[in-house]
Amino acid sequence: MACVLEEEDVFAATPTKPQTDDDDDDEPAPTTERVDVVIVGAGLSGLWCATQLRERGYDVVLLEARDRVGGRVLTTAEGADLGGSWAWGEDKVKALGAATCAESVPQRCEAQDEIPCGPGATRWRGGYGPLASKLASTLDVRLDHKVATIRREAPDTTEETNDDEVVVTRGFYRVDDTIQCRAVVVAAPPCVVVDDVAIEPPLSEERKTKMRATATWCGDWVKVAATFSEPFWRKANASGVVCTKGPLQVWWEACSPETDGATVLVGLGVGVDIDVKNLRRVVVDALGPPFGAKAVEAHLVSVECKAWMTDDLTYRAGTERDYGHELLKAPHDGRVFFAGTETAPAHGHVYGALFAGERAALQVRVALQPCPPPGGERESLG
């Protein structure tokens, strides 16, 4: 029995929105763009997924609500990370570095230092932000596009002809009335997606409940990057790692003059508010006791802050961290897939984002090849 795939006829014949008598005659009829895959979200997970698919020849568009790529990867001009920051030698993170020609450097700390990354961590020279930008530079990314709807317009159909052939006609989805595609990958925090994007056929109530309850990794963080004229703390043989009182509990050297050409300490707070209008005072109050207020004030050049709890595209009031749960990662309706670090069993982190992006890319490839080539075998998820 032969298997024949017919996809262009139904895809090309799908009508766009018709023009009515009430429409302005001078305005052209709206058109519908058609691609293989739409990825919702251009954070590292979405970008990595798109990269894998593009390498296999798929036509992919990424729709990003922000005015930048990277998602929870955000880096200052000096190279200090205000989101994801470190790596621990994971294979997929190494692959990201190789794909973007990035250089890793050791995180400066002493054995006794209390730093969130623990000993042996590395960071990227210039931060994670340039890695995201490098990936995006080879992809079709549409910024400032917040997706509102994902709906199935035509399901797959299968029929057997008189010649004993099975003819498979692929269905498609429509994203925001502007793009038709054969598969969708949602690469955004589950607790944000569940209420911001209308998906048809709808997700189950059990799945929606799980998504709403899931806390976004790093969603309750606040990071402050303080740039100094020089690493003056080294004169006292200090590494720059220090625990402090107040909204920011721990600081470390996020940029060093030897590797980055700048001196930046980053402070981290979890689940706290911060006075963003008086950031210099926040820095002096925190670092004054261990380093001396006069020295901090004399060498402090500038301060930047990212409070992820105030970012509506990142934070919602979820509390569960059951990352990688089946209800977060399972495909929906056969052609809607989910990426993002919360869908991977990796406790968050960049590794989880890359892991989920690769998994979603493989799921798409399998879903879009219902028939093997002559003499070949269908690709396996295993």
Contacts in CASP RR format, 6 or more apart in sequence:
PFRMAT RR
TARGET T0000
AUTHOR 0000-0000-0000
METHOD contacts of the structure
MODEL  1
MACVLEEEDVFAATPTKPQTDDDDDDEPAPTTERVDVVIVGAGLSGLWCA
TQLRERGYDVVLLEARDRVGGRVLTTAEGADLGGSWAWGEDKVKALGAAT
CAESVPQRCEAQDEIPCGPGATRWRGGYGPLASKLASTLDVRLDHKVATI
RREAPDTTEETNDDEVVVTRGFYRVDDTIQCRAVVVAAPPCVVVDDVAIE
PPLSEERKTKMRATATWCGDWVKVAATFSEPFWRKANASGVVCTKGPLQV
WWEACSPETDGATVLVGLGVGVDIDVKNLRRVVVDALGPPFGAKAVEAHL
VSVECKAWMTDDLTYRAGTERDYGHELLKAPHDGRVFFAGTETAPAHGHV
YGALFAGERAALQVRVALQPCPPPGGERESLG
1 164 0 8 1.000
1 165 0 8 1.000
1 166 0 8 1.000
2 163 0 8 1.000
2 164 0 8 1.000
2 165 0 8 1.000
2 166 0 8 1.000
3 165 0 8 1.000
3 166 0 8 1.000
3 168 0 8 1.000
3 370 0 8 1.000
3 371 0 8 1.000
3 372 0 8 1.000
4 165 0 8 1.000
4 166 0 8 1.000
4 167 0 8 1.000
4 168 0 8 1.000
4 371 0 8 1.000
5 167 0 8 1.000
5 168 0 8 1.000
5 170 0 8 1.000
5 370 0 8 1.000
5 371 0 8 1.000
6 167 0 8 1.000
6 168 0 8 1.000
6 169 0 8 1.000
7 169 0 8 1.000
7 170 0 8 1.000
7 171 0 8 1.000
7 182 0 8 1.000
9 169 0 8 1.000
10 154 0 8 1.000
10 169 0 8 1.000
10 170 0 8 1.000
10 171 0 8 1.000
10 172 0 8 1.000
11 34 0 8 1.000
11 170 0 8 1.000
11 171 0 8 1.000
11 172 0 8 1.000
11 180 0 8 1.000
11 182 0 8 1.000
12 34 0 8 1.000
14 32 0 8 1.000
14 34 0 8 1.000
14 153 0 8 1.000
14 154 0 8 1.000
14 172 0 8 1.000
14 180 0 8 1.000
16 29 0 8 1.000
16 30 0 8 1.000
16 31 0 8 1.000
16 32 0 8 1.000
17 29 0 8 1.000
17 30 0 8 1.000
17 32 0 8 1.000
17 177 0 8 1.000
18 29 0 8 1.000
19 29 0 8 1.000
19 30 0 8 1.000
23 29 0 8 1.000
30 177 0 8 1.000
30 178 0 8 1.000
32 174 0 8 1.000
32 177 0 8 1.000
32 178 0 8 1.000
32 179 0 8 1.000
32 180 0 8 1.000
33 61 0 8 1.000
33 178 0 8 1.000
33 179 0 8 1.000
33 180 0 8 1.000
34 172 0 8 1.000
34 179 0 8 1.000
34 180 0 8 1.000
34 181 0 8 1.000
35 59 0 8 1.000
35 60 0 8 1.000
35 61 0 8 1.000
35 179 0 8 1.000
35 180 0 8 1.000
35 181 0 8 1.000
36 53 0 8 1.000
36 58 0 8 1.000
36 59 0 8 1.000
36 60 0 8 1.000
36 181 0 8 1.000
36 182 0 8 1.000
36 183 0 8 1.000
36 368 0 8 1.000
37 50 0 8 1.000
37 53 0 8 1.000
37 58 0 8 1.000
37 59 0 8 1.000
37 60 0 8 1.000
37 61 0 8 1.000
37 181 0 8 1.000
37 182 0 8 1.000
37 183 0 8 1.000
37 184 0 8 1.000
37 185 0 8 1.000
37 364 0 8 1.000
38 60 0 8 1.000
38 61 0 8 1.000
38 62 0 8 1.000
38 63 0 8 1.000
38 173 0 8 1.000
38 175 0 8 1.000
38 179 0 8 1.000
38 181 0 8 1.000
38 183 0 8 1.000
38 184 0 8 1.000
38 185 0 8 1.000
39 46 0 8 1.000
39 49 0 8 1.000
39 50 0 8 1.000
39 60 0 8 1.000
39 61 0 8 1.000
39 62 0 8 1.000
39 63 0 8 1.000
39 184 0 8 1.000
39 185 0 8 1.000
39 187 0 8 1.000
39 339 0 8 1.000
40 62 0 8 1.000
40 63 0 8 1.000
40 147 0 8 1.000
40 150 0 8 1.000
40 175 0 8 1.000
40 184 0 8 1.000
40 185 0 8 1.000
40 186 0 8 1.000
40 187 0 8 1.000
40 188 0 8 1.000
40 193 0 8 1.000
40 197 0 8 1.000
41 62 0 8 1.000
41 63 0 8 1.000
41 64 0 8 1.000
41 65 0 8 1.000
41 71 0 8 1.000
41 186 0 8 1.000
41 187 0 8 1.000
41 188 0 8 1.000
42 62 0 8 1.000
42 63 0 8 1.000
42 64 0 8 1.000
42 66 0 8 1.000
42 69 0 8 1.000
42 70 0 8 1.000
42 71 0 8 1.000
42 132 0 8 1.000
42 136 0 8 1.000
42 141 0 8 1.000
42 143 0 8 1.000
42 187 0 8 1.000
43 64 0 8 1.000
43 69 0 8 1.000
43 70 0 8 1.000
43 71 0 8 1.000
43 72 0 8 1.000
43 73 0 8 1.000
43 132 0 8 1.000
43 187 0 8 1.000
43 353 0 8 1.000
44 70 0 8 1.000
44 71 0 8 1.000
44 73 0 8 1.000
44 96 0 8 1.000
44 128 0 8 1.000
44 131 0 8 1.000
44 132 0 8 1.000
44 135 0 8 1.000
44 350 0 8 1.000
44 353 0 8 1.000
44 354 0 8 1.000
45 187 0 8 1.000
45 339 0 8 1.000
45 340 0 8 1.000
45 341 0 8 1.000
45 352 0 8 1.000
45 353 0 8 1.000
45 354 0 8 1.000
45 356 0 8 1.000
45 357 0 8 1.000
45 360 0 8 1.000
46 62 0 8 1.000
46 185 0 8 1.000
46 187 0 8 1.000
46 339 0 8 1.000
46 340 0 8 1.000
46 353 0 8 1.000
46 357 0 8 1.000
46 360 0 8 1.000
47 62 0 8 1.000
47 69 0 8 1.000
47 70 0 8 1.000
47 132 0 8 1.000
47 135 0 8 1.000
47 136 0 8 1.000
47 139 0 8 1.000
47 141 0 8 1.000
48 96 0 8 1.000
48 135 0 8 1.000
48 353 0 8 1.000
48 354 0 8 1.000
48 357 0 8 1.000
48 358 0 8 1.000
48 361 0 8 1.000
49 185 0 8 1.000
49 187 0 8 1.000
49 339 0 8 1.000
49 356 0 8 1.000
49 357 0 8 1.000
49 358 0 8 1.000
49 360 0 8 1.000
49 361 0 8 1.000
49 364 0 8 1.000
50 60 0 8 1.000
50 62 0 8 1.000
50 135 0 8 1.000
50 139 0 8 1.000
51 99 0 8 1.000
51 135 0 8 1.000
51 138 0 8 1.000
51 139 0 8 1.000
52 357 0 8 1.000
52 358 0 8 1.000
52 361 0 8 1.000
52 362 0 8 1.000
53 60 0 8 1.000
53 361 0 8 1.000
53 364 0 8 1.000
53 365 0 8 1.000
54 60 0 8 1.000
54 138 0 8 1.000
54 139 0 8 1.000
56 361 0 8 1.000
56 365 0 8 1.000
58 364 0 8 1.000
58 365 0 8 1.000
58 368 0 8 1.000
60 139 0 8 1.000
60 140 0 8 1.000
61 140 0 8 1.000
61 142 0 8 1.000
61 179 0 8 1.000
61 181 0 8 1.000
62 136 0 8 1.000
62 139 0 8 1.000
62 140 0 8 1.000
62 141 0 8 1.000
62 142 0 8 1.000
63 142 0 8 1.000
63 145 0 8 1.000
63 147 0 8 1.000
63 175 0 8 1.000
63 176 0 8 1.000
63 179 0 8 1.000
64 141 0 8 1.000
64 142 0 8 1.000
64 143 0 8 1.000
64 144 0 8 1.000
64 145 0 8 1.000
65 144 0 8 1.000
65 145 0 8 1.000
65 146 0 8 1.000
65 147 0 8 1.000
65 313 0 8 1.000
66 143 0 8 1.000
66 144 0 8 1.000
66 313 0 8 1.000
67 143 0 8 1.000
67 144 0 8 1.000
68 74 0 8 1.000
68 143 0 8 1.000
69 132 0 8 1.000
69 133 0 8 1.000
69 135 0 8 1.000
69 136 0 8 1.000
69 141 0 8 1.000
69 143 0 8 1.000
70 128 0 8 1.000
70 129 0 8 1.000
70 132 0 8 1.000
70 133 0 8 1.000
70 136 0 8 1.000
71 132 0 8 1.000
71 313 0 8 1.000
71 314 0 8 1.000
72 83 0 8 1.000
72 84 0 8 1.000
72 217 0 8 1.000
72 218 0 8 1.000
72 219 0 8 1.000
72 308 0 8 1.000
72 314 0 8 1.000
73 81 0 8 1.000
73 83 0 8 1.000
73 84 0 8 1.000
73 128 0 8 1.000
73 129 0 8 1.000
73 131 0 8 1.000
73 132 0 8 1.000
73 350 0 8 1.000
74 81 0 8 1.000
74 82 0 8 1.000
74 83 0 8 1.000
74 129 0 8 1.000
74 306 0 8 1.000
75 81 0 8 1.000
75 82 0 8 1.000
75 126 0 8 1.000
75 127 0 8 1.000
75 128 0 8 1.000
75 129 0 8 1.000
75 130 0 8 1.000
76 82 0 8 1.000
76 225 0 8 1.000
76 227 0 8 1.000
76 264 0 8 1.000
76 304 0 8 1.000
78 225 0 8 1.000
78 227 0 8 1.000
78 255 0 8 1.000
78 260 0 8 1.000
78 261 0 8 1.000
78 262 0 8 1.000
78 264 0 8 1.000
79 126 0 8 1.000
79 127 0 8 1.000
79 254 0 8 1.000
79 255 0 8 1.000
79 260 0 8 1.000
79 262 0 8 1.000
79 264 0 8 1.000
80 127 0 8 1.000
80 225 0 8 1.000
80 227 0 8 1.000
80 254 0 8 1.000
80 255 0 8 1.000
80 262 0 8 1.000
80 264 0 8 1.000
80 266 0 8 1.000
80 304 0 8 1.000
81 123 0 8 1.000
81 127 0 8 1.000
81 128 0 8 1.000
81 129 0 8 1.000
81 223 0 8 1.000
81 254 0 8 1.000
81 266 0 8 1.000
82 223 0 8 1.000
82 225 0 8 1.000
82 266 0 8 1.000
82 304 0 8 1.000
82 305 0 8 1.000
82 306 0 8 1.000
83 128 0 8 1.000
83 218 0 8 1.000
83 221 0 8 1.000
83 223 0 8 1.000
83 306 0 8 1.000
83 308 0 8 1.000
84 128 0 8 1.000
84 218 0 8 1.000
84 349 0 8 1.000
84 350 0 8 1.000
85 117 0 8 1.000
85 123 0 8 1.000
85 127 0 8 1.000
85 128 0 8 1.000
85 254 0 8 1.000
85 266 0 8 1.000
86 107 0 8 1.000
86 117 0 8 1.000
86 121 0 8 1.000
86 122 0 8 1.000
86 123 0 8 1.000
87 93 0 8 1.000
87 94 0 8 1.000
87 104 0 8 1.000
87 121 0 8 1.000
87 122 0 8 1.000
87 123 0 8 1.000
87 124 0 8 1.000
87 350 0 8 1.000
87 351 0 8 1.000
88 117 0 8 1.000
88 120 0 8 1.000
88 121 0 8 1.000
88 122 0 8 1.000
88 351 0 8 1.000
89 122 0 8 1.000
90 351 0 8 1.000
92 351 0 8 1.000
92 352 0 8 1.000
92 354 0 8 1.000
92 355 0 8 1.000
92 358 0 8 1.000
93 350 0 8 1.000
93 351 0 8 1.000
93 354 0 8 1.000
95 354 0 8 1.000
96 102 0 8 1.000
96 131 0 8 1.000
96 350 0 8 1.000
96 354 0 8 1.000
97 104 0 8 1.000
97 124 0 8 1.000
97 131 0 8 1.000
99 134 0 8 1.000
99 135 0 8 1.000
100 130 0 8 1.000
100 131 0 8 1.000
100 134 0 8 1.000
100 135 0 8 1.000
101 134 0 8 1.000
102 124 0 8 1.000
102 125 0 8 1.000
102 130 0 8 1.000
102 131 0 8 1.000
102 134 0 8 1.000
103 124 0 8 1.000
103 125 0 8 1.000
104 122 0 8 1.000
104 123 0 8 1.000
104 124 0 8 1.000
104 125 0 8 1.000
105 122 0 8 1.000
105 123 0 8 1.000
105 124 0 8 1.000
105 125 0 8 1.000
105 256 0 8 1.000
105 259 0 8 1.000
106 120 0 8 1.000
106 121 0 8 1.000
106 122 0 8 1.000
107 115 0 8 1.000
107 117 0 8 1.000
107 120 0 8 1.000
107 121 0 8 1.000
107 122 0 8 1.000
107 123 0 8 1.000
107 252 0 8 1.000
107 253 0 8 1.000
108 239 0 8 1.000
108 240 0 8 1.000
108 252 0 8 1.000
108 253 0 8 1.000
108 256 0 8 1.000
109 115 0 8 1.000
109 117 0 8 1.000
109 118 0 8 1.000
109 119 0 8 1.000
109 239 0 8 1.000
109 240 0 8 1.000
109 241 0 8 1.000
109 252 0 8 1.000
109 253 0 8 1.000
110 239 0 8 1.000
110 241 0 8 1.000
111 119 0 8 1.000
113 239 0 8 1.000
113 241 0 8 1.000
113 252 0 8 1.000
114 241 0 8 1.000
114 243 0 8 1.000
114 250 0 8 1.000
115 121 0 8 1.000
115 241 0 8 1.000
115 250 0 8 1.000
115 252 0 8 1.000
116 250 0 8 1.000
116 268 0 8 1.000
117 252 0 8 1.000
123 254 0 8 1.000
124 130 0 8 1.000
124 131 0 8 1.000
125 259 0 8 1.000
125 260 0 8 1.000
126 255 0 8 1.000
126 260 0 8 1.000
128 350 0 8 1.000
145 176 0 8 1.000
146 196 0 8 1.000
147 175 0 8 1.000
147 176 0 8 1.000
147 197 0 8 1.000
148 176 0 8 1.000
148 196 0 8 1.000
148 197 0 8 1.000
148 198 0 8 1.000
149 174 0 8 1.000
149 175 0 8 1.000
149 176 0 8 1.000
149 177 0 8 1.000
149 197 0 8 1.000
149 198 0 8 1.000
149 199 0 8 1.000
149 200 0 8 1.000
150 173 0 8 1.000
150 174 0 8 1.000
150 175 0 8 1.000
150 184 0 8 1.000
150 186 0 8 1.000
150 197 0 8 1.000
150 198 0 8 1.000
150 199 0 8 1.000
150 200 0 8 1.000
150 336 0 8 1.000
151 173 0 8 1.000
151 174 0 8 1.000
151 198 0 8 1.000
151 199 0 8 1.000
151 200 0 8 1.000
152 171 0 8 1.000
152 172 0 8 1.000
152 173 0 8 1.000
152 200 0 8 1.000
152 201 0 8 1.000
152 333 0 8 1.000
152 335 0 8 1.000
153 171 0 8 1.000
153 172 0 8 1.000
153 173 0 8 1.000
153 174 0 8 1.000
153 180 0 8 1.000
154 171 0 8 1.000
154 172 0 8 1.000
155 171 0 8 1.000
156 168 0 8 1.000
156 169 0 8 1.000
156 170 0 8 1.000
156 171 0 8 1.000
156 370 0 8 1.000
157 168 0 8 1.000
157 169 0 8 1.000
157 171 0 8 1.000
158 166 0 8 1.000
158 167 0 8 1.000
158 168 0 8 1.000
158 169 0 8 1.000
159 166 0 8 1.000
159 167 0 8 1.000
160 166 0 8 1.000
160 167 0 8 1.000
161 167 0 8 1.000
166 371 0 8 1.000
168 370 0 8 1.000
168 371 0 8 1.000
170 182 0 8 1.000
170 368 0 8 1.000
170 370 0 8 1.000
171 182 0 8 1.000
171 335 0 8 1.000
172 180 0 8 1.000
172 181 0 8 1.000
172 182 0 8 1.000
173 180 0 8 1.000
173 181 0 8 1.000
173 182 0 8 1.000
173 183 0 8 1.000
173 184 0 8 1.000
173 335 0 8 1.000
173 336 0 8 1.000
174 180 0 8 1.000
175 181 0 8 1.000
175 184 0 8 1.000
182 335 0 8 1.000
182 368 0 8 1.000
183 335 0 8 1.000
183 336 0 8 1.000
183 337 0 8 1.000
183 364 0 8 1.000
183 367 0 8 1.000
183 368 0 8 1.000
184 335 0 8 1.000
184 336 0 8 1.000
184 337 0 8 1.000
185 336 0 8 1.000
185 337 0 8 1.000
185 338 0 8 1.000
185 339 0 8 1.000
185 357 0 8 1.000
185 360 0 8 1.000
185 361 0 8 1.000
185 364 0 8 1.000
186 193 0 8 1.000
186 197 0 8 1.000
186 336 0 8 1.000
186 337 0 8 1.000
186 338 0 8 1.000
186 339 0 8 1.000
187 338 0 8 1.000
187 339 0 8 1.000
187 340 0 8 1.000
187 356 0 8 1.000
187 357 0 8 1.000
187 360 0 8 1.000
188 313 0 8 1.000
188 340 0 8 1.000
189 214 0 8 1.000
189 216 0 8 1.000
189 313 0 8 1.000
189 314 0 8 1.000
189 316 0 8 1.000
189 340 0 8 1.000
189 342 0 8 1.000
190 210 0 8 1.000
190 211 0 8 1.000
190 212 0 8 1.000
190 214 0 8 1.000
190 216 0 8 1.000
190 328 0 8 1.000
190 338 0 8 1.000
190 342 0 8 1.000
190 343 0 8 1.000
191 211 0 8 1.000
191 212 0 8 1.000
191 213 0 8 1.000
191 214 0 8 1.000
191 215 0 8 1.000
191 216 0 8 1.000
191 316 0 8 1.000
191 317 0 8 1.000
191 318 0 8 1.000
192 216 0 8 1.000
192 312 0 8 1.000
192 313 0 8 1.000
192 314 0 8 1.000
192 316 0 8 1.000
193 211 0 8 1.000
194 203 0 8 1.000
194 208 0 8 1.000
194 211 0 8 1.000
194 212 0 8 1.000
195 212 0 8 1.000
195 316 0 8 1.000
199 332 0 8 1.000
199 336 0 8 1.000
201 332 0 8 1.000
201 333 0 8 1.000
203 211 0 8 1.000
203 332 0 8 1.000
206 327 0 8 1.000
207 327 0 8 1.000
207 330 0 8 1.000
207 332 0 8 1.000
210 320 0 8 1.000
210 322 0 8 1.000
210 325 0 8 1.000
210 327 0 8 1.000
210 328 0 8 1.000
211 327 0 8 1.000
211 328 0 8 1.000
212 316 0 8 1.000
212 318 0 8 1.000
213 318 0 8 1.000
213 319 0 8 1.000
213 320 0 8 1.000
214 318 0 8 1.000
214 320 0 8 1.000
214 321 0 8 1.000
214 322 0 8 1.000
214 323 0 8 1.000
214 325 0 8 1.000
214 328 0 8 1.000
214 342 0 8 1.000
215 318 0 8 1.000
215 319 0 8 1.000
215 320 0 8 1.000
215 321 0 8 1.000
216 308 0 8 1.000
216 314 0 8 1.000
216 315 0 8 1.000
216 316 0 8 1.000
216 318 0 8 1.000
216 342 0 8 1.000
217 321 0 8 1.000
217 323 0 8 1.000
217 341 0 8 1.000
217 342 0 8 1.000
217 348 0 8 1.000
217 349 0 8 1.000
218 308 0 8 1.000
218 314 0 8 1.000
219 308 0 8 1.000
219 309 0 8 1.000
219 311 0 8 1.000
219 314 0 8 1.000
219 315 0 8 1.000
220 270 0 8 1.000
220 271 0 8 1.000
220 308 0 8 1.000
220 309 0 8 1.000
220 315 0 8 1.000
221 268 0 8 1.000
221 269 0 8 1.000
221 270 0 8 1.000
221 271 0 8 1.000
221 306 0 8 1.000
221 307 0 8 1.000
221 308 0 8 1.000
221 309 0 8 1.000
222 247 0 8 1.000
222 248 0 8 1.000
222 268 0 8 1.000
222 269 0 8 1.000
222 270 0 8 1.000
222 271 0 8 1.000
222 272 0 8 1.000
222 273 0 8 1.000
222 274 0 8 1.000
222 305 0 8 1.000
222 306 0 8 1.000
222 307 0 8 1.000
222 308 0 8 1.000
222 309 0 8 1.000
223 266 0 8 1.000
223 267 0 8 1.000
223 268 0 8 1.000
223 269 0 8 1.000
223 305 0 8 1.000
223 306 0 8 1.000
224 248 0 8 1.000
224 266 0 8 1.000
224 267 0 8 1.000
224 274 0 8 1.000
224 279 0 8 1.000
224 282 0 8 1.000
224 283 0 8 1.000
224 303 0 8 1.000
224 304 0 8 1.000
224 305 0 8 1.000
225 254 0 8 1.000
225 264 0 8 1.000
225 265 0 8 1.000
225 266 0 8 1.000
225 267 0 8 1.000
225 303 0 8 1.000
225 304 0 8 1.000
225 305 0 8 1.000
226 264 0 8 1.000
226 265 0 8 1.000
226 266 0 8 1.000
226 267 0 8 1.000
226 283 0 8 1.000
226 287 0 8 1.000
226 300 0 8 1.000
226 302 0 8 1.000
226 303 0 8 1.000
227 255 0 8 1.000
227 262 0 8 1.000
227 263 0 8 1.000
227 264 0 8 1.000
227 300 0 8 1.000
227 301 0 8 1.000
227 302 0 8 1.000
227 303 0 8 1.000
227 304 0 8 1.000
228 263 0 8 1.000
228 264 0 8 1.000
228 265 0 8 1.000
228 299 0 8 1.000
228 300 0 8 1.000
228 301 0 8 1.000
229 263 0 8 1.000
229 299 0 8 1.000
229 301 0 8 1.000
230 257 0 8 1.000
230 263 0 8 1.000
230 299 0 8 1.000
231 240 0 8 1.000
231 253 0 8 1.000
231 256 0 8 1.000
231 257 0 8 1.000
231 263 0 8 1.000
232 291 0 8 1.000
232 295 0 8 1.000
232 299 0 8 1.000
233 239 0 8 1.000
233 240 0 8 1.000
233 291 0 8 1.000
234 240 0 8 1.000
238 290 0 8 1.000
238 291 0 8 1.000
239 252 0 8 1.000
239 253 0 8 1.000
240 251 0 8 1.000
240 252 0 8 1.000
240 253 0 8 1.000
240 265 0 8 1.000
241 250 0 8 1.000
241 251 0 8 1.000
241 252 0 8 1.000
241 253 0 8 1.000
242 250 0 8 1.000
242 251 0 8 1.000
242 287 0 8 1.000
242 290 0 8 1.000
242 291 0 8 1.000
243 249 0 8 1.000
243 250 0 8 1.000
243 251 0 8 1.000
244 250 0 8 1.000
244 251 0 8 1.000
244 286 0 8 1.000
244 287 0 8 1.000
244 289 0 8 1.000
244 290 0 8 1.000
245 286 0 8 1.000
245 289 0 8 1.000
246 272 0 8 1.000
246 285 0 8 1.000
246 286 0 8 1.000
247 269 0 8 1.000
247 272 0 8 1.000
247 273 0 8 1.000
247 274 0 8 1.000
247 282 0 8 1.000
248 267 0 8 1.000
248 268 0 8 1.000
248 269 0 8 1.000
248 272 0 8 1.000
248 274 0 8 1.000
248 282 0 8 1.000
248 286 0 8 1.000
249 267 0 8 1.000
249 268 0 8 1.000
249 269 0 8 1.000
249 270 0 8 1.000
250 267 0 8 1.000
250 268 0 8 1.000
250 269 0 8 1.000
251 265 0 8 1.000
251 266 0 8 1.000
251 267 0 8 1.000
251 268 0 8 1.000
251 286 0 8 1.000
251 287 0 8 1.000
252 265 0 8 1.000
252 266 0 8 1.000
252 267 0 8 1.000
253 263 0 8 1.000
253 264 0 8 1.000
253 265 0 8 1.000
254 264 0 8 1.000
254 265 0 8 1.000
254 266 0 8 1.000
255 261 0 8 1.000
255 262 0 8 1.000
255 263 0 8 1.000
255 264 0 8 1.000
256 263 0 8 1.000
257 263 0 8 1.000
265 287 0 8 1.000
267 286 0 8 1.000
271 309 0 8 1.000
273 307 0 8 1.000
274 282 0 8 1.000
274 305 0 8 1.000
274 307 0 8 1.000
275 281 0 8 1.000
275 282 0 8 1.000
276 305 0 8 1.000
276 307 0 8 1.000
279 303 0 8 1.000
279 304 0 8 1.000
279 305 0 8 1.000
280 300 0 8 1.000
280 303 0 8 1.000
282 303 0 8 1.000
283 296 0 8 1.000
283 300 0 8 1.000
283 303 0 8 1.000
284 293 0 8 1.000
284 296 0 8 1.000
284 297 0 8 1.000
284 300 0 8 1.000
287 296 0 8 1.000
288 295 0 8 1.000
288 296 0 8 1.000
308 314 0 8 1.000
308 315 0 8 1.000
309 315 0 8 1.000
321 347 0 8 1.000
322 328 0 8 1.000
323 341 0 8 1.000
323 342 0 8 1.000
323 343 0 8 1.000
323 344 0 8 1.000
323 345 0 8 1.000
323 346 0 8 1.000
323 347 0 8 1.000
323 348 0 8 1.000
324 342 0 8 1.000
324 343 0 8 1.000
324 344 0 8 1.000
324 345 0 8 1.000
328 338 0 8 1.000
328 342 0 8 1.000
328 343 0 8 1.000
329 338 0 8 1.000
329 343 0 8 1.000
329 344 0 8 1.000
329 356 0 8 1.000
329 359 0 8 1.000
330 338 0 8 1.000
331 337 0 8 1.000
331 338 0 8 1.000
331 363 0 8 1.000
331 367 0 8 1.000
332 338 0 8 1.000
334 367 0 8 1.000
335 367 0 8 1.000
337 360 0 8 1.000
337 363 0 8 1.000
337 364 0 8 1.000
337 367 0 8 1.000
338 356 0 8 1.000
338 360 0 8 1.000
339 353 0 8 1.000
339 356 0 8 1.000
339 357 0 8 1.000
339 359 0 8 1.000
339 360 0 8 1.000
340 352 0 8 1.000
340 353 0 8 1.000
340 356 0 8 1.000
340 357 0 8 1.000
341 348 0 8 1.000
341 349 0 8 1.000
341 350 0 8 1.000
341 352 0 8 1.000
341 353 0 8 1.000
341 356 0 8 1.000
342 348 0 8 1.000
343 356 0 8 1.000
343 359 0 8 1.000
344 351 0 8 1.000
344 352 0 8 1.000
344 353 0 8 1.000
344 355 0 8 1.000
344 356 0 8 1.000
344 359 0 8 1.000
346 352 0 8 1.000
346 355 0 8 1.000
362 379 0 8 1.000
362 381 0 8 1.000
363 381 0 8 1.000
365 379 0 8 1.000
366 378 0 8 1.000
366 379 0 8 1.000
366 380 0 8 1.000
366 381 0 8 1.000
369 378 0 8 1.000
369 379 0 8 1.000
370 378 0 8 1.000
371 378 0 8 1.000
372 378 0 8 1.000
END
